[in-house]
Amino acid sequence: VQLQASGGGLVQPGESLRLSCAASGGISSINDMRWHRQAPEKQRELVAAITSGGSTNYVDSVKGRFTISRDNAKNTVYLQMNNLKPEDTAVYYCNAVIQGWRTGFNDYWGQGTLVTVSS
């Protein structure tokens, strides 16, 4: 099982980006899917999560600006980020709890995608 994240880049404050993360490789089912981020010299933090049923939660600093969603048919999770701020600058990692064809549920991580918000 692999997670492949994409969509990062350099944007100006107030602009938007959409991150994607696709899971592939012998997947039986996917439970929670999440986005985390790690800014320079800071600890990694959970930004947003979505359950298999579509329930979501967010860290307070992104509420009202970020939206997490998923396409179960494509095994993909998205993070729509609007009104980006310089403090959103970080490497963003996707993470999912996935059951493989012959395994129980395990935690998998994508490789990270850099988001830089700067004027």
C-alpha positions in Angstrom: 0.0 0.0 0.0 1.3 3.5 -0.9 0.0 7.0 -0.5 1.0 9.6 -3.1 0.5 13.3 -2.2 0.5 16.1 -4.7 -0.7 19.7 -5.1 1.7 21.7 -3.0 3.4 24.9 -4.2 4.1 28.6 -3.7 1.2 30.9 -3.3 0.6 34.4 -2.0 -1.4 35.1 1.1 -5.2 34.9 0.4 -4.8 32.4 -2.4 -5.9 28.8 -2.6 -4.4 25.4 -3.1 -5.9 21.9 -3.3 -3.9 19.0 -2.1 -4.6 15.4 -3.2 -3.5 12.1 -1.8 -4.2 8.8 -3.6 -3.9 5.4 -1.9 -3.0 2.4 -4.1 -1.8 -1.2 -3.9 -3.9 -4.1 -2.6 -6.4 -2.1 -0.6 -9.4 -3.8 1.0 -10.9 -0.8 2.8 -9.9 2.6 4.2 -11.0 4.0 7.5 -9.9 7.5 8.6 -7.9 9.7 6.2 -6.0 12.7 7.6 -3.8 15.6 6.7 -1.0 16.6 9.0 1.6 19.4 8.6 5.0 20.2 9.9 6.4 23.7 9.8 10.1 24.4 10.2 11.2 23.9 13.8 7.7 22.9 14.9 6.1 19.6 15.8 3.9 17.8 13.3 0.2 18.6 13.9 -3.0 17.1 12.7 -4.8 19.6 10.4 -7.9 17.7 9.3 -9.4 14.3 9.4 -12.3 12.5 7.7 -13.9 9.2 8.6 -15.1 6.6 6.1 -18.6 7.9 6.7 -17.6 11.5 5.9 -17.5 13.0 9.4 -14.8 15.7 9.6 -12.8 17.6 12.2 -10.2 20.4 11.9 -7.6 22.1 14.0 -8.9 25.4 15.2 -6.4 27.5 13.1 -7.9 26.2 9.8 -11.6 26.1 10.6 -13.6 28.0 8.0 -10.7 28.0 5.5 -9.8 24.4 4.9 -12.1 21.6 3.7 -11.2 17.9 3.8 -13.0 15.6 1.5 -12.6 12.1 0.0 -13.5 10.1 -3.0 -13.9 6.5 -1.9 -14.1 5.2 -5.4 -10.7 6.7 -6.1 -9.2 6.0 -2.7 -8.3 9.7 -2.6 -8.4 12.4 0.1 -8.3 16.1 -0.7 -7.6 19.2 1.3 -9.0 22.4 -0.2 -7.1 25.3 1.4 -8.6 28.8 1.0 -7.4 32.2 2.2 -4.0 30.8 2.9 -1.8 32.6 5.4 2.0 32.6 5.9 1.6 30.6 9.0 0.1 27.8 6.9 3.6 27.3 5.4 4.6 23.7 6.1 5.2 20.3 4.6 1.8 18.6 4.4 1.5 14.8 4.9 -1.4 12.6 4.2 -2.1 9.6 6.4 -4.7 6.9 6.3 -5.8 3.8 8.2 -5.9 1.1 5.5 -6.7 -2.6 5.5 -4.8 -4.5 2.8 -6.0 -7.6 1.0 -4.2 -9.9 3.5 -3.5 -7.6 6.4 -5.3 -5.9 9.2 -5.6 -2.2 9.5 -2.3 -0.3 9.5 -1.3 3.4 9.5 0.2 4.6 6.2 1.9 7.9 5.4 2.5 9.8 2.2 5.8 11.5 1.3 4.8 15.0 2.1 4.2 18.0 -0.2 5.5 21.5 0.5 3.1 24.4 0.8 4.7 27.9 0.9 2.6 31.0 1.5 4.6 34.1 0.9 4.3 37.5 -0.8 
